[in-house]
Amino acid sequence: MTLRWLSTQLWRHRVMGLLMAFCVTLLLMLLATQSLQHPSHYGGHKVEKGALSDNAPPNTPVPSHTAPNSRKEVQTPNLQHQRDPNGYTFMRTRRSPPPVAFLKTHKTGSSTVQNLMFRLGEKENLTFAFPYYAYQFSYPDRFRADFVDELPPGSSQFDMLCSHMRLDLGQLKQVMPKNTIYITLLRDPLHTFESVFSYYTSTVPAFTLAKKAADTANRKSALSVFLEAPESYWDPTEPGNGLARNPMSFDLGLSSQEWNASWPMELTQLEEAFQLVMIAEHFDESLVLLGALLQLEPEELAYVHLNVRAPSDITPIEDDTKARLWAWNSLDVLLYNLFLQVFWEKAEQYGLGRLKREVNLLRASTQRLRQKCVARGGVPPGELEDLVRPWQTDTVTILGYKVVLRTSPPRRTGTRMMTDFQAGLGPVEPSDRGSSGSSRLPSEP
């Protein structure tokens, strides 16, 4: 009898304990649900700028970056109400972007992307990896870690790199954190080479020789003269001729002279290392995919095209010249076609319908910002104030934008959007560098 009574009591206590645990769990779930429905209860915590995050696998179309910042206190993230195209409201957690290395290629539209990176870095107070001297990493030498200036006081790692270099992936990974997002931009080789030739006619030795020969030819452009017999002007042992053949391949650290046995392995390494290779002919789609990687809003991706040449400086290309150009830059054609295919594979993973909707949102945001900030486009450099005047070469005229005359924040935003930061930095002595990456960006007068 006593044993039966004891077992009954124990069973009652166990049931009571289970009921109490269930009630406590239910109460906690209700509290958690209530907090999610009212994010303002926690919205007063400021998100620390510069928080870093883990990098998802390269083939993941919309990664989620959640790792804590190793050098700054992690705060409660800011939760924002969003509405999807079907009308459903959901919560999106906005975190600071992961570290980014943008390989800035020549004459592909990369100055426009670089401007986005600088604006993002300034907004988030990120630490930039800048060249030790001037605005390029000792180009055309292959990149080395010791080309990078020292970390500013108070920073333990670089958050962003976006200056010109000739890629050495192993050396670059020594500079950037392990969770860095690697991106670059490619353009149709036909238009890339025409732009490179036009822009660097007086600085690339092979182009300069062709220009001298064209000056004595009747009604022939220097580009046509060069492509009729390129090897008669091109000396592959001359360091300054790196951009004279397959310039995009050269920038990516590949052999730009001819196909060799290392190309398949090197292309595979590039595909694995770069989470996104943007395509200039699909620029808005590229920006949407970039925004997904970095968790950016359409307003943060709004842009104006920078370093645009005057129409009179663009060389018309005849059909026979096109064939010669493709043959001379056959490795760039191969590189472009490969990553064009990879780009659309990533777009399909992201969802083509979703991509189209978000491109429309980006274009609407870009149009709104341009209406607020741009008074006039296609402006000759002589009509522009110093801060927004693009850097000029002695062979082409680079047009710019006039900013809407306001003293309110839209003017500052517009000025930032129209600034060629590369030209704004110029050759900077090490002693002139600021205490942080963002402090080196040119400021308004």
N, C-alpha and C positions, 0 to 999 in steps of 0.2 A: 504493500500500500504506500509505504513511504517513498519507494523508488518511483512508483507510478506518479505520485504527486510531484516529486522533484522534476521528472522528465516533462510533465505538463507545464510547470513553471518556467523551465528553460525554454520550451517551445514558444510560450507566450512572449517572453523577453526577446527571443530572436525575431518573432514576427513584428513586435513593436519597433525593434531596431531597424528592420528592413523598411517599415513604413516611414520611420523618421528619416532614414537616408533618402528614400524616394521623395519625400516632401522637400527636403533640403535641395536635392538635385533639381526638382521642378521649379523651386523658387529661384535658383541660380539661372536656370534657362530663361525664366521670365524676365529677370533683370538684364541678362545679356541681350535678349530680343528688344527690350525697351531701350537699351543704350544704342543699338544699331539703328532703331527708328528715330532717335534723336541725337545725331552726331554732334550737335552743338554743345552737348554736355562735356565733350572731350575736345572740341575744336579750338579751345583756347591755347592748347599746347602748340608752340611753334615748331615747324619742321626745320631741323638744322640744315642749312644749305651745305651742299657738298657731300651728303650721305651717299655711300657707295653700296653696291649690291652685286650679288652673284650673277654670272653670265649663264644663260641657258644654252643648250646645244645649238650649233650653227643652223640646223635645219628647222628649228622651232620658229614658226612665223610670228607669234605674239608672245614673247617670253615674259615671265613675271620675275621681277628683280626684287628680292626681299632681304638680302644679307645686310647686317648692320654695318654702320660706318666704324672702321677700326680706329679712327683718330678723332672722332667727335662724338659727343653724347647723342644717343639716339632718342628722338622724341616721338610722341604719338603721331602717326601720319594724319594728314588732312584728308578727310573723307568728303567727296563732292558728289552731289546728286547729278546724275546724267540720265538722258532718255534715249533709248535705242530707236532705230527706224520704225519698229513696230509699235512704238508708243509706251513701252514698258519702262518704268523708272528703275534704275539700279544704282549701286554705289560703286564708285571708282576710287581706289586709293592712289593718290598722287605722291610719288616718292621722287627724290632727286635722282637724276640720271646716273647710270653707271659710268665708269671711265671710258673715254672714247679716243681712238686713234684714227684720224681721217687722213688717208694718203692722198695728198693734193696733187693730182695729175695736171699736166700742162695743157691749156686751151681746150678743156672739156666742159667748162661751166663750173669748175671747182671753186672759183672765188665766191660764187653765190652760196655754195654750201659752207665754205669757210666762214662767211659772214654769219650764217645761222649758228655755227659752232661758237663763234666769239660772243654773239649775243646771248646764247644759252649760258656760256661760261661766266659772263659778267653777271647775269641774273642770279645764278646759283652760287656765285663766289667761288668758282672752281680754280684750281691751280693748274696753269698751263705749262707744258714743256716747250720752252722756246729755244731756238738756236743760241749757241754761246755768242755768236757774232752775226750781225745782219739778220735777214728774215728768212733765210734758207739754211738747211742743214748741210753746209759745205757742198752743195750741188755743183758738179755732177758726180762727186765721189759717193761711193756706197755709204749708207748711213752707218754711223758708229755711235755707241752709247755716249762716248765722251764729246760728241758734238752738241750735247744738250747742256744748257746752263744749269747751275746748281738749284736745288730746291730752295724756295724762299723760306725765311724763318717762320716757324709755326706750322709748316706743312711736312707731312711724312711720306707723301706720294704724289705723283702727278695724276691729275684727273682728265686732262685733255691735251692732245697733240694734233695740230692741223697745219703745219707748215710744209713747204716743198722739201722733198728728199728723193734720193734714189734708194729704194727699199732694200734693206737687209733685215729680214723678218726676225732672225735670231737676235740681232743687236737691238731691234726695236722692243722685243719682249723683255729685254733686260731693263728697259726704262719704264715700261708701263706695268700696272698691276695685273695680276693673273686673270681677273674678271673683266678685262678690257674688251669693249666692242670694237672690232676692226671694220672699217668701211672705206670705200673708195668710189670713184666715178669714172666711167668709160664713155666714149662718144664714138659715133660712126667714124672709122679711120679716114674716110674721104675728107670730111669736114675738119677733123682734128689736124690732119697734116697741112691742109690749106691754111688753117689759122696759125699753126706753129710757124710755117714758112713766112707768112705775112708779118707776124709779130716779131720774129727773131731774125729777120733778113740781115740785119747789120751786126748781129752778135754770134750767129752760128757760122763758122768759117766756110762751110760748103755752100751755104745760101749766099753768102757775100760774094763768093767767086761767080756763082750763077747770075747774080744781079749785075755784076760788072760785064759779064758776057751778054746779058740781055740788053744792056744799054746800047750795044752796038748792033743789035738785031732789029729788024723792022717789024713793028706791030706784034711782038711776042712778049708775053709776060715772063718774068723771072722764073716763076714756077714751071711754066711750060719748058723753058730752056733747061732748067735743072732736070726735069723728068725725061727729057729726050736722051740724056746721057749722064745719069746721076753719079755713076762711079768715076767719071772724069773730074768731078768736083769734090767728091766725098773721100776723105782720108779716115779710115776707121781707127787709126792710131791717135788721131787728134782728139783730146778729151772734150773739146768744145763741140764736137760733132755728134754728141750723144742723141740729140733730138732730131738729127737729120735723117734718121731711118727708124721706123717702128717706135715713135716716141713714147707711146703708152707702155709698150713692153719694156723699154728702157727704164721708165719711172718705177715699174714694178720689180725691177732688179733682174729681169730676164735677159738672156743674151739677145740683143736686138739686131745682130748682123745676119744670122742664119739659124735655121732649125738645127738643133743638136740633140744628142741622146738624153740630156738632162731635162728637156722641156716637159715631157709627160709628168715626171715626178714633181717638178717645180709648179706646174699648173695645178696638180692635185693638192700640193701644200697651200697654194693660194686659195683654192676653193674651200679648203678646210679651215683656214685661218680667218677669212673675211666673212663675217656674218651677213654682210650686204655689200654687193657691188652694184651701185646705182648706174642707171643708163640715162644719158643726157636726152635721148630722143623720147624718153618716157619719164620726164623729170618730176612731174607731179605725182605719178604713181610711185616713183622712187622715194619721194619725200614722205608719202603716207607710210610706206614700209619702214622708213627711218623713224618716223614718229612712233610707230608701234614698238620698235626696239627700245627707244629711249623714253617712252611714255610721255610724249609731248602732245599738247593741244594744237588744233589747226592754227590758232593765232600765233603760236610760237614758231610755226613753219612758214608763215607768210614771208614773201621775198620780192625783190626786184632783181632782174638780171644785171649782173655787174660785168665790167670789162667788155662791153659791147662795142665793136668797131663801127666806124662810120661806113655806110653802104658802099661808098666809093673805094674803100680799102679792101673789099671782099672780091677775090679773084674769081671770075666765072670759069668753070671747068668744063672743057669740051669732052666729048665721049672718048676720043683717043687719049686725052690726058688722064681721064678717069682710069682707063685700063692700065696705063703706066703707073699711076699712083697706087692702085691696088697691088700691082705686082711688086713695086718697091717696098710696100708696107705689108707684105703678105702675113707676117707674124702678128701684126696688130689686127689684121682681118680675122685671123684664127682666134686670137685672144678675145676680141669683141664678140664674135659669134658664139663662142663657148659660154661667156658670162651673160650674154643675152638670153640664151636658153636657160641658164641657171636662174636668171631673174624671173622669167615667166613661171618656172617651177615654183619659186617662192611665192609669186603672186597667186598661183592656183591654190597653194596651201593656205594662204591668207584668206582666200575667197574672192573670186573675181567680182561678184556682185557687191560684196562689202567694200572692195577696193574702189569700185566705181562710185559708190555713195560717198566715201570719205574723200575721194578726189574732188567731188563737187563741193563738199564742205570746205576743203582747203582752198579751192579757187574762190569761193565766196568770201572767206576770211582774208585772202590776199587782196581781193578787189576792194574790200572795205578799208583795209589799212592803206592801200595805195591812194584811195580817194581822200583819206584824212591827211596823208603825209606828202604825197607827190604833187607838186604844182605843175611840173612839166618834165617829160622824158626826152631822150635823144638830144641833150644839150651839149654844145661844143665846150671843150675845157676852158676856153677863155671867158666864158660867161658864168663860171661856177666859182663859189667861194672855196677857199683852200681846203677846208675839212672834207668836202664831198667831191673834190676834183680828183678823178682817177689818175693813176700814174700813166705817163705817156712814153711811148718809144719814139724814135726818130723815123720810123717807117710807116706807122699807122696812127690814126686819131681815135682815141677812146672816148666815147660819149658818156655823159653822166645824167644826173637828175637834179632839178631844183626842188628844194624843200618848201613846203607850205610855210608861210611866214607867220608863225605863232610862237608864243612864249610858253605855252602849256606843254604837258608831257608828250602829245602827239609829235611835236617838232623834234624832241629828243629821240623818240622812237624812230621817226623818219630818218633823222641824221644817222643813227646807228645802222638802219637798214640799207642806206645808200653808201656807207663808208667801205672803201677797200682797205681793210685793216692792214693788209700786207704793205700797201704803199704808205699807210699812216705810220707804221712802225719804222720803216726805213732802216738804214744801218744804225744800230744802237750799240754804243760802247757798253761793255759789261758794267761799268760803274754807274751807268745811267738807268739801270734796270730798277723796277719798283720792288716792293717787298712782297708782292704776290702777283700771280699771273694776270689777274684781271686788272691790276693797277697799271699795267703797261698799255692797255688799250687807249687810243687817243681820246681825249675828253673834249667836250664842247668849249668854245671860247666864252 
